[in-house]
Amino acid sequence: MAAPEDGTGESGTAGTGAPESGTADAEKPSWYLTSLLVAIVCAVLRFGGVWSWWALLWAPLLLFTVALGVHDWRLMARHRPRLGAYEWFVLVTAHLGVAVAGARIVTG
């Protein structure tokens, strides 16, 4: 199959490397999933105990939550979206939840 001759390439962009308009919205950070996972980790730590068999649940969840938070921060740095008041509340709550979970694990 021959390549298009208008110089757009396969992605439909004119060689600029810019993403298509449909993918720009999909890459904005969303702290909702991160805050939900933090809430689950904190609930497991609160009701299940820190150094019991519950560690098989909270440890991977906490690691996944931190990785998701790092990914969201990278997206924020790249796109610099304007967050509303509710999004800032969710962001701060997620970070405080991770701090509380870390403190609970250390004092355990």
N, C-alpha and C positions, 0 to 999 in steps of 0.2 A: 504494500500500500504506500502510495507516494505521500510525502510530507506536504502540508499546505504551503502555498507560496506567498502568503501574506506576512510571513515572519512571526506568526503567533505561537508556533510550537504546539505541543500537545495540550497544554493546560489552558490555552485560550488567552494568555497574557502576551503582550507584545514584547517579550524578551526582557521585561523590567524586573522580573522576579517577584512582583507584587502578587499577593494571594487573590484568589477570586473573591467576589463580593460575598458569596455564601459562606466561606470559611472564616471570614473576619469576625463574625459574631460568635462563632463556635469556640474561638480561642480566648474569650474573655474569662478572667478568673471568677470562680464561684465558690464562696466560702461556706455554702450551705452543707455540702456533703462532709467537708472537714469538720464543721461544728457538730453535725450529727454523730460522726464517728468519735469525736471527743466526748460527747455526752454518753455514748455507749461505753467507752473505756472507763469514764469516771463512775458510771453506775456499776460496772463489773468490779472495779476496785473497791467501791464502797460496800457492796453487798456480798461479794464473793471472796474477798480477802486478797492480799497481795501475793504472799508466797505459798500458795496452795496449788492445786491442779488448775485453778482459774488462770494461772499465769499462761497456760496454753492458749487461752482466749485473748487476754488483754495485751500480752506482749506483741503478737503479730498485728493486732488492731492498732496499737500505739505506733508501731513502726510504719504501718501503712498510712496512718493519719499524718505523721510528721513528713513522710515523703509527699503526700498530697498537698500539704501546706507549703512545702518548698516549691513544688510545681506551680501552685497558685501565686506564690511570690514572684517566681520567674515570669509568669504571664503578666502580672501587674507591672513589673519593671519594664517589660517589653512594650506593653500597650498603653500604660498609664491611664486606665479608665477612671472616670469620675464615679466615685461610690456615693450612694445616697446614705442617709442617716441609718437606715436599717441594715444596709450592708456593712457599714462601719461597726455597728453594734455586734453583728454576727462575727466579724473579723476579730474584734477585741475579745468577745466571749470565747471564741475558739482558742485564742492564745492563752487566755487565763485558765481555760480548762486543761490545756496541755501542762501549764505550770503547776496546777493543782494535782494533776495525775503524777507528774514527776516528783512533787513533794511527798505525795502519799507513798510512792514506791520507795523513796529514800528513807522516809521515817518508818516505813513498813511494818 
